[in-house]
């Protein structure tokens, strides 16, 4: 009896699927961004605007305005025995408010943190900082897009 049930059970498990389907984010976009207003750090805002505008470029009747306020905070993370700074930590906070004529939503905050090592040459330290800011801005914009899709598709 066990010899018959075991192969049938395995066959059923293999042939039947759970119905899980990977979603495409572009299929979930049912709104268009009318305007993005930004305050705070200009470089971070530039990266955020470009990434959000390139990701959401649809023409739908539901139009929203994004108000993004960014704050960059650079702190000392580590010092060596000689009391020289060896690592900095950068944290970026973005407060996003969604405005529309059809609905209103509470603002939400997204944070990204990262750190970089101080190099012996000042120019290399500046390049490391720029790379980190660009990476954190890209991560932040991805999180903003995900949150927008989540919040606006619930309406």
C-alpha positions in Angstrom: 0.0 0.0 0.0 2.8 2.4 0.9 4.6 1.6 -2.4 1.5 2.9 -4.3 0.7 6.0 -2.2 4.2 7.4 -2.0 4.8 7.7 -5.9 1.3 9.1 -6.3 1.9 11.7 -3.6 5.2 12.8 -5.2 3.5 13.0 -8.6 0.8 15.2 -7.3 3.2 17.5 -5.5 5.3 17.9 -8.6 2.5 18.5 -11.1 0.4 20.9 -9.0 1.7 24.4 -8.4 1.0 26.8 -5.6 -0.1 29.5 -7.9 2.8 31.9 -6.9 3.4 34.4 -9.7 6.2 36.9 -9.7 4.8 40.4 -10.2 6.1 43.0 -12.5 6.3 46.4 -10.9 5.4 48.1 -14.2 2.1 46.3 -14.2 1.2 47.7 -10.8 1.7 51.4 -11.8 -1.8 52.9 -12.1 -0.8 56.5 -11.5 1.4 59.2 -13.0 3.5 61.7 -11.2 2.5 65.2 -12.1 5.3 67.0 -10.2 8.1 66.3 -7.7 8.9 69.0 -5.3 12.1 68.6 -3.3 13.9 70.4 -0.5 17.1 69.5 1.2 20.3 68.2 -0.3 20.4 69.1 -4.0 22.6 66.2 -5.2 20.5 63.6 -3.5 17.3 65.2 -4.7 18.7 65.2 -8.3 19.3 61.4 -8.1 15.9 60.8 -6.6 14.0 62.8 -9.2 15.8 61.2 -12.1 15.3 57.6 -10.9 11.6 58.1 -9.9 10.8 59.9 -13.2 12.5 57.2 -15.2 10.7 54.4 -13.3 7.2 55.9 -13.3 6.5 57.4 -16.7 2.9 56.4 -17.4 -0.1 58.4 -18.4 -2.9 57.7 -16.1 -5.8 59.8 -14.9 -4.7 59.4 -11.3 -2.1 62.2 -10.9 -0.1 62.7 -7.8 2.4 65.3 -6.6 5.4 64.1 -4.5 6.9 66.4 -1.9 10.3 65.0 -0.9 12.4 66.5 1.9 15.9 65.0 2.3 18.4 65.4 5.1 21.9 64.1 5.0 23.8 63.5 8.2 27.6 62.8 8.2 29.0 61.5 11.5 32.3 60.0 12.6 32.0 56.3 13.0 35.6 55.2 14.0 38.8 56.8 15.1 42.2 55.1 15.5 44.6 55.2 18.5 46.1 58.5 17.2 42.6 60.1 17.4 42.5 60.3 13.6 39.2 59.7 11.8 39.2 56.3 9.9 35.5 55.9 9.0 32.5 58.2 8.4 28.8 57.2 8.5 26.3 58.9 6.2 22.6 58.6 6.9 20.0 60.0 4.5 16.4 60.6 5.7 13.7 61.3 3.2 10.2 62.5 4.2 7.8 61.8 1.4 4.3 63.3 1.2 1.8 62.3 -1.5 -0.7 64.9 -2.6 -3.6 64.5 -5.0 -7.0 66.1 -5.7 -8.7 62.8 -5.2 -7.2 61.7 -1.8 -4.8 62.6 0.9 -2.2 60.4 2.6 0.0 60.7 5.7 3.7 61.4 5.0 6.1 58.5 5.4 9.8 58.5 6.2 12.5 56.3 4.6 16.1 56.0 5.9 19.3 54.7 4.4 22.7 54.4 6.1 26.2 53.6 4.9 29.8 54.2 5.8 33.0 54.7 4.0 36.7 54.6 4.9 38.9 57.6 5.0 41.8 57.3 2.6 45.3 58.7 2.8 44.5 61.0 -0.1 41.7 63.5 0.4 40.5 63.1 -3.2 40.0 59.4 -2.8 38.0 60.0 0.4 35.8 62.5 -1.5 35.3 60.0 -4.3 34.3 57.3 -1.8 31.8 59.7 -0.2 30.3 60.5 -3.6 30.0 56.8 -4.5 28.3 56.1 -1.2 25.8 59.0 -1.6 24.9 57.8 -5.1 24.4 54.2 -3.9 22.3 55.3 -0.9 20.2 57.6 -3.2 19.6 54.8 -5.6 18.5 52.5 -2.7 16.4 55.3 -1.3 14.6 55.8 -4.7 13.9 52.1 -5.0 12.4 52.1 -1.6 10.3 55.2 -2.4 9.0 53.6 -5.6 8.1 50.4 -3.7 6.3 52.3 -1.0 4.4 54.4 -3.6 3.3 51.3 -5.4 2.2 49.8 -2.1 0.3 52.8 -0.9 -1.3 53.9 -4.1 -2.5 50.5 -5.1 -4.3 50.1 -1.8 -6.6 53.0 -2.7 
